[in-house]
């Protein structure tokens, strides 16, 4: 995979803070992002909590 198109998504964790800091790397496509000034936020599966959590873009 090309490194310049990868972005790092970091988990906020659940209400108790479990699963915080878990990382996903996804490919970035400018056409999929609706507002370029906002950070990308996706729901991904967290294996530590066994639930889907919000992951936000981190530099």
C-alpha positions in Angstrom: 0.0 0.0 0.0 1.1 3.5 -0.7 2.1 5.3 2.5 0.9 8.7 1.4 -2.7 7.6 1.1 -2.9 5.9 4.5 -4.6 7.7 7.5 -4.5 6.6 11.1 -7.8 6.2 12.9 -7.7 6.1 16.7 -10.4 4.8 19.0 -12.0 7.0 21.7 -12.9 4.0 23.8 -16.3 3.1 25.3 -18.0 4.9 28.2 -15.6 3.3 30.7 -12.5 4.1 28.6 -11.9 0.5 27.6 -10.4 0.1 24.1 -9.0 3.7 24.0 -6.0 4.1 21.8 -6.8 1.2 19.5 -5.6 1.9 15.9 -6.9 1.2 12.4 -5.1 2.3 9.2 -7.3 2.9 6.2 -6.8 4.2 2.7 -7.7 7.8 2.2 -9.7 9.1 -0.8 -10.5 12.8 -1.1 -13.7 12.1 -3.1 -15.2 10.1 -0.2 -14.8 13.0 2.3 -17.7 15.4 2.3 -16.2 18.3 4.2 -12.4 18.5 3.9 -12.0 20.7 7.0 -13.4 18.0 9.3 -11.5 15.0 10.5 -12.7 11.6 9.2 -14.7 9.6 11.7 -15.8 6.0 11.1 -17.3 3.2 13.2 -15.0 0.2 13.3 -15.0 -3.1 15.3 -12.9 -3.1 18.4 -11.8 -6.6 19.4 -11.0 -5.6 23.0 -14.5 -4.5 23.8 -16.1 -6.7 21.1 -18.3 -3.8 19.9 -18.3 -1.2 17.2 -16.7 2.1 18.4 -16.1 5.5 16.8 -12.6 6.0 15.4 -11.4 9.5 14.4 -8.5 10.7 12.2 -5.2 11.4 13.9 -2.1 12.9 12.3 
